[in-house]
Amino acid sequence: MSKAAGAVIAMFSVGAGVMTLLGSVLGAYAEATTLALMGVGLFAGSSVLSGSKEATPAGMAKEA
């Protein structure tokens, strides 16, 4: 749980930095860009923290 909390804090910190840097460059689009980057970062962090789980291919049945 602490890893997940650390990842969320890190992504919000990165988001704040991106908002600061891109505010003058992108103007009105800075907020949307920051939210998109934070979403991608949180999704990637979730995937990394959850570990690799091999999914069963759609055409094959699971074995008991």
Summary of the structure (lengths in Angstrom):
residues: 64
radius of gyration: 17.1
end to end distance: 30.7
largest distance: 57.1
contacts: 126
relative contact order: 0.15
helix: 77%
strand: 0%
